[in-house]
Each structure stands twice: as C-alpha cells, then as structure tokens.
Amino acid sequence: MRPRRGRGLKGRCLSFAEREQLGLLRAAGMSMRAIATQLGRSPSTISRELRRNTEVGGYLASSAHAMAYHRASRPSLRSWR
C-alpha cells in the first residue's frame, strides 16, 4: 500500500524548488537556521533533509528528491498476528 499523495502532503514535504534553493544556500555556506528562515521552514526540517539526503559529494537537489520519493513510496508491511 502506497502512502497517500496529494493534498495531505503538500505542506509537509519539501518541493523540488525548495530542495534546489536549499542546495544553493548550503553551497554558499549558510547555516541551517539561516536557510530555514529563508525557506520559511523549521530548522529541524532542514537538518533532517540534509542528514537523510546528503551524499559523499554534497547535497544535490535532484538526487535528494529522488531518494525522498523512493522512501515515501515503499509499501507498508502487514502485521500478521
């Protein structure tokens, strides 16, 4: 079963445009709190995004968006009791 997409997730998930801006601001050397203020997001959201989606070469918006989509699309496991 895939998670519900659409209205419920729009404000919760970062958009591709936000991820691109995050990558540019991070490459410019801005702090996570400054980035969060500029994007209008919580600093914890920015911290989690960077922790989950930063690769060896740094943060890339396209690969981060693909990884986030892949994680969100996994099916939930059924509990057999």
Buried (B, 14 or more C-beta within 10 A) or exposed (E): EEEEEEEEEEEEBBEBEBBBBBBEBBEEEBEBEBBBEEBEBEBEBBBEBBEEBBEEEEBBBEBBBEBBEEEEEEEEEEEEE
